[in-house]
């Protein structure tokens, strides 16, 4: 299995401004994990600006080439965790599964609890971005995103969506759940992109 060590682990300013280290991942979400999930009925949809939309079963997801990611994790609520280990599939597998139309500019991530978040393509298809189904060597727990979690180390963790049910390729960047409520459209921790310029003016 290929191992990816995120380059953010080696940054000179490894801990972004305003953050502090904790020894384990904290649990934050909008409504808790889905209360009932039949994994045999679960589907991971890839749709939107693609030639032929598809839906993968959980078994089909786990049949994709696995990779291990070791990456620091930065939450917008100001805590960070070093070298979290995830196993899943790299986002480049998406390009093997569907033909993405040139009109696609961003991805909207959809989740089982109704959560959404937007990710511009240049961040989505980065070297250290995966969809994870294992955490620290064990199946990912419900509180941390079972059955599937997107992991984007270079952005604040609200972009690393839990309980992922699909990705929608969209023709322009559009706000997801927290972005509609004043969070930054991108969320770079080293630029402290916690809030949009409008929401900062209102603080």
Backbone as JSON Lines, residues from 0, in Angstrom:
{"i":0,"aa":"X","n":[0.84,-1.19,0.0],"ca":[0.0,0.0,0.0],"c":[0.88,1.25,0.0]}
{"i":1,"aa":"X","n":[0.55,2.18,-0.88],"ca":[1.3,3.43,-0.95],"c":[0.99,4.29,0.28]}
{"i":2,"aa":"X","n":[2.03,4.93,0.81],"ca":[1.86,5.86,1.93],"c":[2.15,7.28,1.47]}
{"i":3,"aa":"X","n":[1.23,8.18,1.75],"ca":[1.39,9.6,1.44],"c":[1.59,10.34,2.76]}
{"i":4,"aa":"X","n":[2.69,11.05,2.86],"ca":[2.9,11.92,4.01],"c":[2.67,13.35,3.54]}
{"i":5,"aa":"X","n":[1.69,14.0,4.1],"ca":[1.33,15.34,3.65],"c":[2.49,16.31,3.83]}
{"i":6,"aa":"X","n":[2.75,17.14,2.83],"ca":[3.82,18.14,2.96],"c":[3.57,19.15,4.08]}
{"i":7,"aa":"X","n":[2.34,19.28,4.54],"ca":[2.09,20.24,5.63],"c":[2.78,19.8,6.92]}
{"i":8,"aa":"X","n":[3.07,18.5,7.04],"ca":[3.75,18.0,8.24],"c":[5.17,18.55,8.37]}
{"i":9,"aa":"X","n":[5.72,19.03,7.24],"ca":[7.11,19.48,7.22],"c":[7.24,20.99,7.09]}
{"i":10,"aa":"X","n":[6.11,21.69,7.14],"ca":[6.18,23.14,7.01],"c":[6.96,23.76,8.18]}
{"i":11,"aa":"X","n":[7.72,24.8,7.88],"ca":[8.44,25.52,8.93],"c":[7.47,26.08,9.96]}
{"i":12,"aa":"X","n":[6.35,26.61,9.47],"ca":[5.29,27.09,10.35],"c":[4.2,26.01,10.45]}
{"i":13,"aa":"X","n":[4.6,24.86,10.96],"ca":[3.73,23.68,10.95],"c":[2.39,23.94,11.65]}
{"i":14,"aa":"X","n":[2.42,24.63,12.77],"ca":[1.18,24.95,13.48],"c":[0.69,26.32,13.03]}
{"i":15,"aa":"X","n":[-0.44,26.38,12.32],"ca":[-0.93,27.67,11.84],"c":[-1.25,28.63,12.99]}
{"i":16,"aa":"X","n":[-1.19,29.9,12.68],"ca":[-1.49,30.93,13.67],"c":[-2.89,30.73,14.26]}
{"i":17,"aa":"X","n":[-2.98,30.89,15.58],"ca":[-4.27,30.76,16.25],"c":[-4.64,29.35,16.65]}
{"i":18,"aa":"X","n":[-3.8,28.36,16.31],"ca":[-4.09,26.96,16.61],"c":[-3.29,26.48,17.83]}
{"i":19,"aa":"X","n":[-3.75,25.4,18.47],"ca":[-2.98,24.73,19.51],"c":[-3.09,23.22,19.31]}
{"i":20,"aa":"X","n":[-2.05,22.49,19.71],"ca":[-2.03,21.04,19.53],"c":[-2.9,20.34,20.58]}
{"i":21,"aa":"X","n":[-3.61,19.29,20.14],"ca":[-4.3,18.38,21.05],"c":[-3.83,16.96,20.72]}
{"i":22,"aa":"X","n":[-4.09,16.01,21.61],"ca":[-3.53,14.68,21.41],"c":[-4.45,13.72,20.68]}
{"i":23,"aa":"X","n":[-5.67,14.15,20.36],"ca":[-6.58,13.28,19.62],"c":[-7.62,14.13,18.88]}
{"i":24,"aa":"X","n":[-8.23,13.54,17.86],"ca":[-9.27,14.24,17.13],"c":[-10.46,14.51,18.03]}
{"i":25,"aa":"X","n":[-10.99,15.71,17.94],"ca":[-12.21,16.08,18.65],"c":[-13.41,15.72,17.76]}
{"i":26,"aa":"X","n":[-14.6,15.73,18.34],"ca":[-15.81,15.35,17.6],"c":[-16.7,16.57,17.44]}
{"i":27,"aa":"X","n":[-16.88,16.99,16.19],"ca":[-17.73,18.12,15.86],"c":[-18.5,17.81,14.58]}
{"i":28,"aa":"X","n":[-19.79,18.04,14.58],"ca":[-20.6,17.91,13.37],"c":[-21.91,18.65,13.59]}
{"i":29,"aa":"X","n":[-22.79,18.66,12.6],"ca":[-23.99,19.49,12.72],"c":[-25.14,18.78,13.44]}
{"i":30,"aa":"X","n":[-25.15,17.43,13.43],"ca":[-26.29,16.73,14.03],"c":[-25.94,15.35,14.55]}
{"i":31,"aa":"X","n":[-24.66,15.03,14.65],"ca":[-24.28,13.68,15.04],"c":[-24.32,12.74,13.86]}
{"i":32,"aa":"X","n":[-23.78,11.52,14.02],"ca":[-23.77,10.57,12.91],"c":[-25.18,10.11,12.56]}
{"i":33,"aa":"X","n":[-25.38,9.64,11.33],"ca":[-26.7,9.09,10.96],"c":[-27.12,8.01,11.95]}
{"i":34,"aa":"X","n":[-28.36,8.07,12.4],"ca":[-28.81,7.14,13.44],"c":[-29.02,5.73,12.9]}
{"i":35,"aa":"X","n":[-29.27,5.6,11.61],"ca":[-29.45,4.28,11.02],"c":[-28.85,4.28,9.63]}
{"i":36,"aa":"X","n":[-28.0,3.31,9.37],"ca":[-27.4,3.19,8.04],"c":[-27.26,1.73,7.7]}
{"i":37,"aa":"X","n":[-27.95,1.31,6.63],"ca":[-27.78,-0.03,6.08],"c":[-26.67,0.06,5.05]}
{"i":38,"aa":"X","n":[-25.49,-0.45,5.4],"ca":[-24.33,-0.29,4.53],"c":[-24.55,-0.97,3.18]}
{"i":39,"aa":"X","n":[-25.44,-1.95,3.13],"ca":[-25.74,-2.61,1.86],"c":[-26.53,-1.71,0.92]}
{"i":40,"aa":"X","n":[-27.19,-0.7,1.49],"ca":[-27.95,0.25,0.68],"c":[-27.17,1.53,0.39]}
{"i":41,"aa":"X","n":[-26.02,1.68,1.03],"ca":[-25.22,2.89,0.87],"c":[-24.69,3.0,-0.56]}
{"i":42,"aa":"X","n":[-24.7,4.21,-1.09],"ca":[-24.13,4.49,-2.4],"c":[-23.33,5.8,-2.33]}
{"i":43,"aa":"X","n":[-22.18,5.77,-2.99],"ca":[-21.35,6.97,-3.14],"c":[-21.54,7.45,-4.57]}
{"i":44,"aa":"X","n":[-22.21,8.58,-4.71],"ca":[-22.57,9.09,-6.04],"c":[-21.53,10.08,-6.55]}
{"i":45,"aa":"X","n":[-21.24,9.99,-7.83],"ca":[-20.39,10.96,-8.52],"c":[-21.24,11.5,-9.66]}
{"i":46,"aa":"X","n":[-21.58,12.78,-9.61],"ca":[-22.55,13.31,-10.56],"c":[-22.27,14.79,-10.83]}
{"i":47,"aa":"X","n":[-23.16,15.42,-11.57],"ca":[-22.96,16.82,-11.93],"c":[-22.31,16.95,-13.29]}
{"i":48,"aa":"X","n":[-21.25,17.75,-13.37],"ca":[-20.57,18.02,-14.63],"c":[-19.61,16.87,-14.99]}
{"i":49,"aa":"X","n":[-20.21,15.69,-15.22],"ca":[-19.47,14.5,-15.66],"c":[-20.24,13.87,-16.81]}
{"i":50,"aa":"X","n":[-19.54,13.09,-17.63],"ca":[-20.18,12.49,-18.8],"c":[-21.23,11.46,-18.41]}
{"i":51,"aa":"X","n":[-20.87,10.56,-17.5],"ca":[-21.8,9.52,-17.08],"c":[-21.75,9.38,-15.55]}
{"i":52,"aa":"X","n":[-22.75,9.89,-14.85],"ca":[-22.77,9.76,-13.4],"c":[-22.76,8.29,-12.98]}
{"i":53,"aa":"X","n":[-22.17,8.01,-11.83],"ca":[-22.13,6.65,-11.32],"c":[-22.43,6.65,-9.83]}
{"i":54,"aa":"X","n":[-22.71,5.47,-9.31],"ca":[-22.91,5.3,-7.87],"c":[-22.21,4.01,-7.45]}
{"i":55,"aa":"X","n":[-21.32,4.11,-6.47],"ca":[-20.54,2.97,-6.01],"c":[-21.09,2.43,-4.7]}
{"i":56,"aa":"X","n":[-21.08,1.1,-4.57],"ca":[-21.41,0.48,-3.3],"c":[-20.21,0.62,-2.36]}
{"i":57,"aa":"X","n":[-20.43,0.31,-1.09],"ca":[-19.32,0.37,-0.13],"c":[-18.24,-0.65,-0.49]}
{"i":58,"aa":"X","n":[-18.64,-1.83,-0.94],"ca":[-17.65,-2.83,-1.35],"c":[-16.85,-2.35,-2.54]}
{"i":59,"aa":"X","n":[-17.5,-1.68,-3.49],"ca":[-16.79,-1.16,-4.66],"c":[-15.8,-0.07,-4.26]}
{"i":60,"aa":"X","n":[-16.15,0.74,-3.28],"ca":[-15.23,1.75,-2.77],"c":[-13.98,1.09,-2.2]}
{"i":61,"aa":"X","n":[-14.17,0.04,-1.42],"ca":[-13.04,-0.62,-0.78],"c":[-12.22,-1.45,-1.76]}
{"i":62,"aa":"X","n":[-12.76,-1.69,-2.96],"ca":[-11.99,-2.38,-4.0],"c":[-11.05,-1.43,-4.75]}
{"i":63,"aa":"X","n":[-11.26,-0.12,-4.6],"ca":[-10.35,0.84,-5.24],"c":[-8.98,0.75,-4.58]}
{"i":64,"aa":"X","n":[-7.94,1.13,-5.33],"ca":[-6.58,1.01,-4.81],"c":[-6.43,1.8,-3.51]}
{"i":65,"aa":"X","n":[-6.06,1.14,-2.42],"ca":[-5.97,1.84,-1.14],"c":[-4.66,2.61,-0.99]}
{"i":66,"aa":"X","n":[-4.73,3.69,-0.25],"ca":[-3.54,4.46,0.11],"c":[-3.63,4.82,1.59]}
{"i":67,"aa":"X","n":[-2.48,5.0,2.19],"ca":[-2.41,5.48,3.57],"c":[-1.96,6.93,3.55]}
{"i":68,"aa":"X","n":[-2.65,7.77,4.3],"ca":[-2.3,9.18,4.42],"c":[-1.95,9.49,5.86]}
{"i":69,"aa":"X","n":[-0.81,10.13,6.06],"ca":[-0.41,10.62,7.38],"c":[-0.33,12.14,7.29]}
{"i":70,"aa":"X","n":[-1.21,12.81,8.02],"ca":[-1.32,14.26,7.86],"c":[-1.78,14.92,9.14]}
{"i":71,"aa":"X","n":[-1.25,16.11,9.4],"ca":[-1.78,16.95,10.47],"c":[-3.21,17.36,10.11]}
{"i":72,"aa":"X","n":[-3.96,17.7,11.14],"ca":[-5.39,17.98,10.98],"c":[-5.7,19.27,11.74]}
{"i":73,"aa":"X","n":[-6.27,20.25,11.03],"ca":[-6.48,21.57,11.62],"c":[-7.96,21.96,11.6]}
{"i":74,"aa":"X","n":[-8.55,22.11,12.77],"ca":[-9.96,22.49,12.89],"c":[-10.08,24.01,13.02]}
{"i":75,"aa":"X","n":[-11.12,24.55,12.43],"ca":[-11.34,26.0,12.49],"c":[-11.61,26.47,13.92]}
{"i":76,"aa":"X","n":[-12.0,25.56,14.8],"ca":[-12.24,25.92,16.21],"c":[-10.95,25.99,17.01]}
{"i":77,"aa":"X","n":[-9.81,26.0,16.31],"ca":[-8.49,26.36,16.84],"c":[-7.7,25.2,17.46]}
{"i":78,"aa":"X","n":[-8.11,23.98,17.27],"ca":[-7.28,22.85,17.71],"c":[-6.7,22.13,16.49]}
{"i":79,"aa":"X","n":[-5.55,21.52,16.7],"ca":[-4.86,20.78,15.65],"c":[-4.33,19.47,16.23]}
{"i":80,"aa":"X","n":[-4.24,18.46,15.38],"ca":[-3.76,17.14,15.81],"c":[-2.68,16.68,14.84]}
{"i":81,"aa":"X","n":[-1.55,16.21,15.38],"ca":[-0.42,15.82,14.55],"c":[-0.58,14.42,13.96]}
{"i":82,"aa":"X","n":[-0.17,14.3,12.7],"ca":[0.09,13.01,12.05],"c":[-1.03,11.99,12.24]}
{"i":83,"aa":"X","n":[-2.23,12.39,11.88],"ca":[-3.36,11.47,11.91],"c":[-3.23,10.5,10.73]}
{"i":84,"aa":"X","n":[-3.49,9.23,10.98],"ca":[-3.34,8.2,9.94],"c":[-4.7,7.77,9.4]}
{"i":85,"aa":"X","n":[-4.86,7.91,8.11],"ca":[-6.09,7.52,7.42],"c":[-5.77,6.49,6.34]}
{"i":86,"aa":"X","n":[-6.72,5.65,6.02],"ca":[-6.61,4.75,4.86],"c":[-7.9,4.89,4.06]}
{"i":87,"aa":"X","n":[-7.74,4.97,2.74],"ca":[-8.88,5.09,1.85],"c":[-8.4,5.07,0.42]}
{"i":88,"aa":"X","n":[-9.09,5.81,-0.45],"ca":[-8.64,5.89,-1.84],"c":[-8.33,7.34,-2.2]}
{"i":89,"aa":"X","n":[-7.32,7.5,-3.04],"ca":[-6.9,8.84,-3.47],"c":[-7.93,9.42,-4.43]}
{"i":90,"aa":"X","n":[-8.07,10.74,-4.41],"ca":[-9.06,11.39,-5.27],"c":[-8.79,11.18,-6.75]}
{"i":91,"aa":"X","n":[-7.56,10.87,-7.13],"ca":[-7.28,10.61,-8.55],"c":[-8.06,9.42,-9.08]}
{"i":92,"aa":"X","n":[-8.51,8.53,-8.18],"ca":[-9.34,7.4,-8.62],"c":[-10.63,7.9,-9.26]}
{"i":93,"aa":"X","n":[-11.1,9.07,-8.84],"ca":[-12.33,9.64,-9.4],"c":[-12.18,9.84,-10.91]}
{"i":94,"aa":"X","n":[-11.0,10.29,-11.32],"ca":[-10.77,10.55,-12.75],"c":[-10.76,9.27,-13.57]}
{"i":95,"aa":"X","n":[-10.52,8.15,-12.92],"ca":[-10.57,6.86,-13.61],"c":[-11.99,6.34,-13.73]}
{"i":96,"aa":"X","n":[-12.86,6.83,-12.87],"ca":[-14.23,6.33,-12.81],"c":[-15.19,7.12,-13.7]}
{"i":97,"aa":"X","n":[-14.94,8.42,-13.85],"ca":[-15.82,9.26,-14.66],"c":[-14.98,10.22,-15.5]}
{"i":98,"aa":"X","n":[-15.57,10.69,-16.59],"ca":[-14.95,11.74,-17.39],"c":[-15.54,13.07,-16.94]}
{"i":99,"aa":"X","n":[-14.69,13.91,-16.4],"ca":[-15.15,15.2,-15.88],"c":[-15.22,16.2,-17.02]}
{"i":100,"aa":"X","n":[-16.33,16.9,-17.13],"ca":[-16.49,17.89,-18.2],"c":[-15.61,19.11,-17.93]}
{"i":101,"aa":"X","n":[-15.13,19.76,-19.0],"ca":[-14.3,20.96,-18.82],"c":[-15.06,22.11,-18.15]}
{"i":102,"aa":"X","n":[-16.37,22.03,-18.1],"ca":[-17.17,23.07,-17.44],"c":[-17.1,22.98,-15.92]}
{"i":103,"aa":"X","n":[-16.58,21.87,-15.39],"ca":[-16.51,21.71,-13.93],"c":[-15.42,22.6,-13.36]}
{"i":104,"aa":"X","n":[-15.75,23.37,-12.34],"ca":[-14.8,24.27,-11.69],"c":[-14.62,23.98,-10.2]}
{"i":105,"aa":"X","n":[-15.58,23.29,-9.62],"ca":[-15.55,23.05,-8.19],"c":[-16.32,21.77,-7.88]}
{"i":106,"aa":"X","n":[-16.22,21.32,-6.64],"ca":[-16.95,20.14,-6.18],"c":[-17.82,20.54,-4.99]}
{"i":107,"aa":"X","n":[-19.06,20.08,-4.98],"ca":[-19.9,20.18,-3.8],"c":[-19.98,18.78,-3.19]}
{"i":108,"aa":"X","n":[-19.53,18.68,-1.95],"ca":[-19.54,17.4,-1.24],"c":[-20.87,17.27,-0.51]}
{"i":109,"aa":"X","n":[-21.54,16.14,-0.71],"ca":[-22.83,15.88,-0.07],"c":[-22.68,14.79,0.97]}
{"i":110,"aa":"X","n":[-23.39,14.92,2.09],"ca":[-23.24,13.99,3.22],"c":[-24.59,13.46,3.68]}
{"i":111,"aa":"X","n":[-24.56,12.32,4.36],"ca":[-25.78,11.64,4.78],"c":[-26.61,12.45,5.76]}
{"i":112,"aa":"X","n":[-25.98,13.37,6.49],"ca":[-26.71,14.18,7.47],"c":[-27.21,15.5,6.9]}
{"i":113,"aa":"X","n":[-27.08,15.68,5.58],"ca":[-27.52,16.92,4.95],"c":[-26.44,17.97,4.83]}
{"i":114,"aa":"X","n":[-25.28,17.71,5.4],"ca":[-24.16,18.66,5.34],"c":[-23.61,18.73,3.92]}
{"i":115,"aa":"X","n":[-23.15,19.9,3.54],"ca":[-22.47,20.1,2.26],"c":[-21.27,21.02,2.47]}
{"i":116,"aa":"X","n":[-20.29,20.89,1.61],"ca":[-19.19,21.85,1.59],"c":[-18.59,21.89,0.19]}
{"i":117,"aa":"X","n":[-18.14,23.07,-0.21],"ca":[-17.57,23.26,-1.54],"c":[-16.05,23.18,-1.5]}
{"i":118,"aa":"X","n":[-15.48,22.62,-2.56],"ca":[-14.02,22.53,-2.67],"c":[-13.63,22.83,-4.12]}
{"i":119,"aa":"X","n":[-12.89,23.92,-4.38],"ca":[-12.4,24.19,-5.72],"c":[-11.54,23.03,-6.23]}
{"i":120,"aa":"X","n":[-11.58,22.78,-7.53],"ca":[-10.9,21.61,-8.08],"c":[-9.41,21.58,-7.77]}
{"i":121,"aa":"X","n":[-8.75,22.74,-7.73],"ca":[-7.31,22.74,-7.48],"c":[-6.97,22.25,-6.08]}
{"i":122,"aa":"X","n":[-7.91,22.34,-5.16],"ca":[-7.71,21.8,-3.81],"c":[-8.22,20.37,-3.71]}
{"i":123,"aa":"X","n":[-9.3,20.08,-4.43],"ca":[-9.86,18.73,-4.37],"c":[-8.88,17.7,-4.94]}
{"i":124,"aa":"X","n":[-8.3,18.0,-6.1],"ca":[-7.37,17.07,-6.74],"c":[-5.93,17.36,-6.33]}
{"i":125,"aa":"X","n":[-5.7,17.5,-5.05],"ca":[-4.35,17.75,-4.55],"c":[-3.67,16.42,-4.22]}
{"i":126,"aa":"X","n":[-2.37,16.48,-4.0],"ca":[-1.56,15.28,-3.82],"c":[-1.89,14.49,-2.57]}
{"i":127,"aa":"X","n":[-2.46,15.15,-1.56],"ca":[-2.67,14.5,-0.27],"c":[-4.14,14.48,0.15]}
{"i":128,"aa":"X","n":[-5.03,14.38,-0.82],"ca":[-6.46,14.34,-0.54],"c":[-7.0,12.94,-0.81]}
{"i":129,"aa":"X","n":[-7.69,12.38,0.18],"ca":[-8.25,11.04,0.02],"c":[-9.67,10.99,0.58]}
{"i":130,"aa":"X","n":[-10.38,9.94,0.2],"ca":[-11.62,9.55,0.86],"c":[-11.28,8.39,1.77]}
{"i":131,"aa":"X","n":[-11.48,8.56,3.06],"ca":[-11.01,7.59,4.05],"c":[-12.16,6.74,4.6]}
{"i":132,"aa":"X","n":[-11.84,5.45,4.81],"ca":[-12.77,4.55,5.5],"c":[-12.1,3.89,6.7]}
{"i":133,"aa":"X","n":[-10.84,4.23,6.96],"ca":[-10.14,3.76,8.15],"c":[-9.43,4.93,8.83]}
{"i":134,"aa":"X","n":[-9.36,4.88,10.15],"ca":[-8.71,5.91,10.95],"c":[-7.85,5.23,12.01]}
{"i":135,"aa":"X","n":[-6.58,5.58,12.02],"ca":[-5.63,5.02,12.99],"c":[-5.66,3.48,12.98]}
{"i":136,"aa":"X","n":[-5.75,2.91,11.78],"ca":[-5.66,1.47,11.61],"c":[-6.93,0.69,11.86]}
{"i":137,"aa":"X","n":[-8.04,1.39,12.15],"ca":[-9.31,0.72,12.41],"c":[-10.4,1.32,11.53]}
{"i":138,"aa":"X","n":[-11.49,0.58,11.28],"ca":[-12.6,1.17,10.53],"c":[-13.01,2.49,11.16]}
{"i":139,"aa":"X","n":[-13.25,3.46,10.33],"ca":[-13.53,4.8,10.84],"c":[-14.81,4.79,11.69]}
{"i":140,"aa":"X","n":[-14.75,5.29,12.91],"ca":[-15.94,5.27,13.78],"c":[-17.03,6.21,13.26]}
{"i":141,"aa":"X","n":[-18.25,5.95,13.69],"ca":[-19.37,6.79,13.27],"c":[-19.13,8.26,13.61]}
{"i":142,"aa":"X","n":[-18.61,8.54,14.81],"ca":[-18.39,9.92,15.23],"c":[-17.38,10.66,14.37]}
{"i":143,"aa":"X","n":[-16.54,9.92,13.67],"ca":[-15.51,10.55,12.84],"c":[-15.77,10.39,11.35]}
{"i":144,"aa":"X","n":[-16.99,9.92,10.99],"ca":[-17.35,10.01,9.59],"c":[-17.78,8.76,8.87]}
{"i":145,"aa":"X","n":[-17.92,7.61,9.55],"ca":[-18.35,6.38,8.87],"c":[-19.61,6.64,8.04]}
{"i":146,"aa":"X","n":[-19.68,6.1,6.85],"ca":[-18.77,5.12,6.25],"c":[-17.61,5.71,5.45]}
{"i":147,"aa":"X","n":[-17.65,7.01,5.15],"ca":[-16.63,7.59,4.28],"c":[-16.42,9.05,4.65]}
{"i":148,"aa":"X","n":[-15.15,9.43,4.75],"ca":[-14.82,10.81,5.08],"c":[-13.81,11.37,4.08]}
{"i":149,"aa":"X","n":[-14.07,12.55,3.6],"ca":[-13.11,13.27,2.78],"c":[-12.06,13.88,3.7]}
{"i":150,"aa":"X","n":[-10.79,13.78,3.32],"ca":[-9.7,14.36,4.12],"c":[-8.88,15.28,3.24]}
{"i":151,"aa":"X","n":[-8.88,16.58,3.59],"ca":[-8.14,17.6,2.84],"c":[-7.21,18.3,3.82]}
{"i":152,"aa":"X","n":[-5.99,17.83,3.99],"ca":[-5.11,18.36,5.04],"c":[-4.78,19.84,4.93]}
{"i":153,"aa":"X","n":[-4.73,20.38,3.71],"ca":[-4.29,21.76,3.53],"c":[-5.38,22.79,3.83]}
{"i":154,"aa":"X","n":[-6.6,22.33,4.12],"ca":[-7.7,23.24,4.44],"c":[-8.23,22.94,5.84]}
{"i":155,"aa":"X","n":[-8.93,23.91,6.42],"ca":[-9.57,23.68,7.71],"c":[-10.51,22.47,7.62]}
{"i":156,"aa":"X","n":[-10.71,21.82,8.75],"ca":[-11.35,20.51,8.76],"c":[-12.85,20.52,8.44]}
{"i":157,"aa":"X","n":[-13.5,21.69,8.39],"ca":[-14.9,21.64,7.97],"c":[-15.0,21.23,6.51]}
{"i":158,"aa":"X","n":[-13.88,21.34,5.77],"ca":[-13.85,20.85,4.39],"c":[-13.66,19.34,4.33]}
{"i":159,"aa":"X","n":[-13.14,18.74,5.4],"ca":[-12.95,17.28,5.47],"c":[-14.25,16.64,5.94]}
{"i":160,"aa":"X","n":[-15.23,16.63,5.04],"ca":[-16.6,16.28,5.39],"c":[-16.75,14.83,5.84]}
{"i":161,"aa":"X","n":[-17.62,14.64,6.84],"ca":[-17.95,13.3,7.35],"c":[-19.17,12.74,6.61]}
{"i":162,"aa":"X","n":[-19.37,11.43,6.76],"ca":[-20.58,10.73,6.29],"c":[-20.86,11.03,4.81]}
{"i":163,"aa":"X","n":[-19.81,11.03,3.99],"ca":[-19.96,11.47,2.6],"c":[-20.85,10.5,1.82]}
{"i":164,"aa":"X","n":[-21.8,11.06,1.09],"ca":[-22.68,10.25,0.25],"c":[-22.49,10.53,-1.24]}
{"i":165,"aa":"X","n":[-21.76,11.6,-1.57],"ca":[-21.54,11.87,-2.98],"c":[-20.77,13.15,-3.2]}
{"i":166,"aa":"X","n":[-20.29,13.28,-4.43],"ca":[-19.64,14.52,-4.85],"c":[-20.29,14.98,-6.15]}
{"i":167,"aa":"X","n":[-20.57,16.26,-6.2],"ca":[-21.2,16.87,-7.36],"c":[-20.23,17.87,-7.99]}
{"i":168,"aa":"X","n":[-19.85,17.62,-9.23],"ca":[-19.01,18.57,-9.94],"c":[-19.9,19.7,-10.45]}
{"i":169,"aa":"X","n":[-19.53,20.94,-10.11],"ca":[-20.38,22.09,-10.41],"c":[-19.62,23.11,-11.26]}
{"i":170,"aa":"X","n":[-20.34,23.91,-12.07],"ca":[-19.69,24.81,-13.02],"c":[-19.09,26.06,-12.41]}
{"i":171,"aa":"X","n":[-19.45,26.38,-11.17],"ca":[-18.84,27.51,-10.48],"c":[-18.86,27.24,-8.98]}
{"i":172,"aa":"X","n":[-17.93,27.85,-8.28],"ca":[-17.85,27.63,-6.84],"c":[-19.1,28.18,-6.17]}
{"i":173,"aa":"X","n":[-19.71,27.37,-5.32],"ca":[-20.94,27.77,-4.63],"c":[-20.81,27.41,-3.15]}
{"i":174,"aa":"X","n":[-21.42,28.17,-2.25],"ca":[-21.25,27.9,-0.82],"c":[-21.99,26.66,-0.35]}
{"i":175,"aa":"X","n":[-21.35,25.93,0.56],"ca":[-22.0,24.81,1.23],"c":[-22.6,25.25,2.56]}
{"i":176,"aa":"X","n":[-22.78,24.3,3.47],"ca":[-23.5,24.57,4.73],"c":[-22.85,25.69,5.53]}
{"i":177,"aa":"X","n":[-21.59,25.55,5.91],"ca":[-20.95,26.57,6.74],"c":[-20.59,27.81,5.94]}
{"i":178,"aa":"X","n":[-20.31,27.65,4.67],"ca":[-19.97,28.81,3.83],"c":[-21.19,29.74,3.72]}
{"i":179,"aa":"X","n":[-22.39,29.16,3.67],"ca":[-23.6,29.99,3.64],"c":[-23.81,30.74,4.95]}
{"i":180,"aa":"X","n":[-23.15,30.28,6.0],"ca":[-23.3,30.88,7.32],"c":[-22.1,31.73,7.71]}
{"i":181,"aa":"X","n":[-21.3,32.11,6.73],"ca":[-20.24,33.08,6.98],"c":[-18.82,32.55,6.97]}
{"i":182,"aa":"X","n":[-18.66,31.22,6.84],"ca":[-17.3,30.7,6.78],"c":[-16.69,30.99,5.41]}
{"i":183,"aa":"X","n":[-15.36,30.97,5.38],"ca":[-14.62,31.3,4.17],"c":[-14.89,30.27,3.07]}
{"i":184,"aa":"X","n":[-14.89,30.7,1.83],"ca":[-15.15,29.79,0.72],"c":[-14.01,28.79,0.52]}
{"i":185,"aa":"X","n":[-12.8,29.15,0.95],"ca":[-11.65,28.25,0.75],"c":[-11.21,27.61,2.06]}
{"i":186,"aa":"X","n":[-10.75,28.4,3.04],"ca":[-10.41,27.86,4.35],"c":[-8.97,27.41,4.51]}
{"i":187,"aa":"X","n":[-8.02,28.25,4.11],"ca":[-6.6,27.94,4.27],"c":[-6.17,28.28,5.7]}
{"i":188,"aa":"X","n":[-5.72,27.3,6.5],"ca":[-5.33,27.58,7.89],"c":[-4.16,28.54,8.02]}
{"i":189,"aa":"X","n":[-3.21,28.51,7.06],"ca":[-2.02,29.37,7.18],"c":[-2.31,30.82,6.79]}
{"i":190,"aa":"X","n":[-3.49,31.05,6.21],"ca":[-3.94,32.41,5.94],"c":[-5.07,32.8,6.9]}
{"i":191,"aa":"X","n":[-5.35,31.93,7.86],"ca":[-6.45,32.11,8.82],"c":[-7.76,32.48,8.12]}
{"i":192,"aa":"X","n":[-8.07,31.71,7.09],"ca":[-9.3,31.96,6.33],"c":[-10.48,31.25,7.02]}
{"i":193,"aa":"X","n":[-10.81,31.76,8.19],"ca":[-11.91,31.18,8.96],"c":[-13.27,31.7,8.48]}
{"i":194,"aa":"X","n":[-13.34,32.98,8.21],"ca":[-14.61,33.61,7.88],"c":[-14.49,34.39,6.57]}
{"i":195,"aa":"X","n":[-15.63,34.59,5.93],"ca":[-15.66,35.41,4.72],"c":[-15.42,36.87,5.1]}
{"i":196,"aa":"X","n":[-15.08,37.69,4.12],"ca":[-14.83,39.11,4.39],"c":[-16.08,39.78,4.93]}
{"i":197,"aa":"X","n":[-17.25,39.37,4.45],"ca":[-18.51,39.96,4.92],"c":[-18.75,39.62,6.38]}
{"i":198,"aa":"X","n":[-18.54,38.34,6.75],"ca":[-18.8,37.95,8.14],"c":[-17.8,38.6,9.09]}
{"i":199,"aa":"X","n":[-16.56,38.83,8.63],"ca":[-15.57,39.52,9.47],"c":[-16.01,40.95,9.76]}
{"i":200,"aa":"X","n":[-16.6,41.59,8.75],"ca":[-17.07,42.97,8.93],"c":[-18.2,43.05,9.96]}
{"i":201,"aa":"X","n":[-18.94,41.94,10.11],"ca":[-20.08,41.92,11.02],"c":[-19.67,41.58,12.45]}
{"i":202,"aa":"X","n":[-18.43,41.05,12.64],"ca":[-17.99,40.66,13.98],"c":[-17.72,41.87,14.86]}
